């Protein structure tokens, strides 16, 4: 079985190593060559694999599974990879943040998308080098034909994999973990422990309550205490846990704010829901990105 992983960031490298260690034929599609991929986690320590790396979509061979592991705003730029790698029987595993996974890929591929929620806390420490912190939930896929095929693939790995019949709600639950932790850690330049401070927790909770309200308006089955439950989960993450947006700010990369907080603000407007905390976080992350 041939698997192509598009994106050599923290998530892409983590998934690529997991697939290689399952004995699968894996190619990592990246902007520049890598000599090897090194992953460190608490269960297996540090190991290095020489994963084949492709840098030219024009020379790509089709794969049985194509794993899209880029940031939301990078999806359009890797469309040539997705088109080149995806055959009539391929599944595109969209391992990205947000709630509209299928809508981002080229139109002709949308009926082959298996949206995926990645909970592994992965931190890029250098080109091809990742530190991963394991979590109770690690990879959640929709319980539909494409999702089940993707789940069968990742069940061969050491990742904790599950399928979810109500994927809309699952995606909004995952978005809840992103909309407060990502911008607040990026703005403060601190890891997730910052969410344990009372004043910061109050701001985070306001953004989480707004997001939950928008999610319900979008059809997600989120209970009244979803915001509070999410904040407790975030506050209980292991010390040193980071966020992708904090990593991006430290590295001087574009922030994923438009695809996360921006999505909440945009959908809130559609439903007439006021989201002042989310709008403030979006404005501040935009100022950081352009400053």
C-alpha positions in Angstrom: 0.0 0.0 0.0 1.4 3.3 -1.1 0.9 6.4 1.1 1.8 10.0 0.2 2.0 12.6 3.0 1.8 16.1 1.7 3.4 18.5 4.1 6.6 18.1 6.1 5.7 20.0 9.2 5.1 18.7 12.7 1.9 16.8 11.9 3.1 15.5 8.5 6.4 14.2 9.9 4.6 12.5 12.8 2.1 10.8 10.6 4.8 9.8 8.1 6.9 8.2 10.8 3.9 6.3 12.2 3.1 4.9 8.8 6.7 4.0 8.0 7.0 2.2 11.3 3.9 0.2 10.3 5.9 -1.1 7.3 4.0 0.9 4.7 5.4 2.4 1.5 5.5 6.1 2.3 6.6 9.2 0.4 6.8 12.6 2.0 6.0 15.5 -0.3 7.7 18.7 0.7 9.0 22.0 -0.7 12.7 21.0 -0.2 14.6 17.7 0.3 15.1 16.1 3.7 17.9 13.6 4.6 15.8 11.9 7.2 12.9 12.4 9.6 13.5 12.1 13.4 10.6 11.7 15.8 10.8 11.8 19.6 8.0 10.7 21.9 7.6 9.5 25.4 6.6 5.9 24.5 9.3 5.1 22.0 12.1 7.6 22.5 14.0 9.0 19.5 14.2 7.3 16.2 15.3 8.4 12.7 13.9 7.1 9.4 15.1 7.8 5.9 11.7 8.5 4.4 11.7 9.1 0.6 11.0 12.8 -0.1 9.5 14.1 -3.3 9.7 17.8 -4.2 8.2 18.0 -7.7 4.4 17.2 -8.1 5.0 16.8 -11.9 7.0 13.7 -11.1 4.6 12.3 -8.5 3.2 8.8 -8.7 -0.4 8.0 -7.6 -0.9 6.7 -4.0 -3.7 4.6 -2.4 -3.9 7.2 0.4 -3.0 10.8 0.2 -2.5 12.5 3.6 -3.0 16.3 3.5 -1.0 17.6 6.5 -0.5 21.3 5.8 -2.0 24.4 7.4 -5.4 25.5 6.2 -4.0 28.5 4.3 -1.4 26.3 2.5 -4.0 24.0 0.9 -4.3 25.9 -2.4 -0.6 25.9 -2.9 -0.4 22.1 -2.6 -3.4 21.5 -5.0 -1.0 20.3 -7.7 0.3 17.6 -5.4 -3.3 16.4 -4.5 -4.3 16.2 -8.2 -1.1 14.4 -9.2 -1.2 11.9 -6.3 -4.9 11.0 -6.2 -6.2 8.3 -8.5 -9.8 7.1 -9.0 -9.6 4.8 -6.0 -7.5 7.0 -3.7 -8.6 8.5 -0.4 -7.5 12.0 0.6 -7.1 12.1 4.3 -7.4 15.8 5.2 -5.5 15.9 8.5 -6.0 19.6 9.1 -7.7 22.0 11.6 -11.1 23.6 11.0 -14.5 22.4 10.2 -14.7 22.5 6.4 -12.0 20.0 5.3 -13.6 18.8 2.0 -14.3 22.3 0.8 -10.6 23.2 0.6 -9.4 20.5 -1.8 -9.9 20.7 -5.6 -13.5 20.1 -6.5 -13.0 16.9 -8.4 -11.5 15.3 -5.3 -14.1 16.2 -2.7 -16.0 13.0 -2.8 -12.8 11.1 -1.9 -11.9 13.2 1.2 -11.7 11.7 4.7 -11.6 14.6 7.1 -9.3 13.9 10.1 -8.8 15.5 13.5 -5.3 15.3 14.8 -4.9 15.5 18.6 -1.2 14.6 18.9 0.7 17.5 20.3 3.5 17.7 17.8 6.3 20.3 17.8 8.7 20.9 15.0 12.2 21.3 16.4 14.1 21.6 13.1 13.8 20.5 9.5 12.5 16.9 9.6 12.7 16.8 13.4 9.6 16.6 15.6 8.8 16.2 19.4 5.4 14.5 19.9 3.4 14.4 23.1 0.9 11.5 23.1 -2.8 12.2 24.0 -5.7 10.0 24.9 -7.3 10.8 21.5 -4.9 11.1 18.6 -6.7 10.7 15.3 -10.4 11.0 14.8 -12.1 10.2 11.4 -15.6 10.3 10.1 -17.5 7.1 10.2 -18.2 7.0 6.5 -16.7 4.9 3.6 -13.7 7.2 3.1 -13.2 7.7 6.8 -13.3 3.9 7.5 -10.7 3.3 4.8 -8.5 5.8 6.4 -9.1 4.4 9.8 -8.1 1.0 8.6 -4.8 2.4 7.3 -3.9 4.3 10.5 -5.0 1.3 12.7 -1.9 -0.4 11.4 0.2 2.3 13.3 0.7 3.1 16.9 -1.6 6.0 16.8 -4.9 5.9 18.8 -7.5 5.9 16.0 -11.3 6.2 16.2 -14.2 6.9 13.9 -17.0 9.3 14.7 -20.5 9.1 13.2 -21.3 12.7 14.1 -18.2 14.2 12.6 -19.7 17.7 12.5 -19.8 17.8 16.2 -16.4 16.2 16.6 -14.9 18.9 14.3 -16.4 21.7 16.3 -15.1 20.1 19.5 -11.7 20.0 18.0 -12.1 23.6 16.9 -12.8 24.5 20.5 -9.4 23.3 21.5 -7.8 25.5 18.8 -9.7 28.9 19.0 -8.5 29.9 22.4 -5.2 28.0 22.9 -3.7 28.9 19.5 -4.1 32.7 19.4 -3.5 33.2 23.2 -0.3 31.2 23.2 0.9 32.9 20.0 0.1 36.4 21.4 1.7 35.8 24.8 4.6 33.8 23.3 4.0 31.2 26.1 3.0 27.6 26.1 -0.4 26.2 27.2 0.3 26.7 30.9 -0.7 30.3 30.3 -4.3 29.2 30.2 -4.1 28.3 33.9 -3.8 32.0 34.9 -7.2 33.3 36.0 -7.3 36.4 33.8 -6.2 34.5 30.7 -8.6 31.7 31.5 -11.4 34.2 31.6 -10.6 35.4 28.1 -10.2 31.9 26.8 -13.5 30.9 28.3 -15.3 33.8 26.6 -13.9 32.8 23.2 -14.8 29.2 23.8 -18.4 30.1 24.8 -18.7 32.2 21.6 -17.4 29.3 19.5 -19.7 26.8 21.1 -22.7 29.1 20.3 -21.6 29.4 16.7 -21.1 25.6 16.5 -24.6 25.0 17.7 -26.0 27.3 15.1 -24.1 25.3 12.5 -25.7 22.1 13.7 -23.1 20.8 16.1 -24.4 18.9 19.2 -22.4 20.8 21.8 -23.7 20.7 25.4 -24.0 23.8 27.6 -20.8 23.0 29.4 -18.7 22.3 26.3 -16.6 25.5 26.7 -15.8 24.8 30.4 -15.0 21.2 29.6 -12.6 22.2 26.9 -10.8 24.8 29.1 -10.3 22.2 31.8 -8.9 19.8 29.2 -6.5 22.5 27.9 -5.4 23.4 31.4 -4.7 19.7 32.1 -2.4 19.2 29.2 1.2 18.1 30.1 3.6 20.9 31.0 5.5 22.1 27.9 2.6 21.4 25.5 2.6 24.0 22.7 0.3 25.1 19.9 0.9 25.2 16.2 0.3 28.9 16.1 2.9 29.6 18.8 5.4 27.5 16.8 4.6 29.5 13.7 5.0 32.8 15.4 8.3 31.8 16.9 9.5 30.7 13.4 8.2 33.8 11.7 5.7 31.9 9.6 2.1 32.9 8.6 -0.4 32.3 11.4 -3.5 30.1 10.8 -5.8 32.6 12.5 -8.1 33.1 9.4 -8.9 29.4 9.2 -9.6 29.1 12.9 -10.8 32.2 14.8 -11.6 33.8 11.4 -13.9 30.9 10.6 -15.8 31.4 13.9 -16.1 35.2 13.3 -17.3 34.7 9.7 -19.9 32.1 10.6 -21.0 34.1 13.6 -21.9 37.0 11.2 -24.0 34.6 9.1 -26.0 33.7 12.2 -26.2 37.1 13.8 -24.2 36.0 16.9 -22.0 38.6 18.6 -18.4 37.3 19.3 -16.4 40.2 20.8 -13.7 38.0 22.4 -13.1 36.1 19.1 -13.1 39.3 17.1 -10.5 40.8 19.5 -8.3 37.7 19.3 -8.5 37.7 15.5 -7.6 41.4 15.3 -4.6 40.9 17.5 -3.3 37.9 15.7 -3.7 39.8 12.4 -1.7 42.7 13.9 1.0 40.3 15.0 1.1 38.7 11.6 1.6 42.0 9.8 3.8 43.7 12.4 
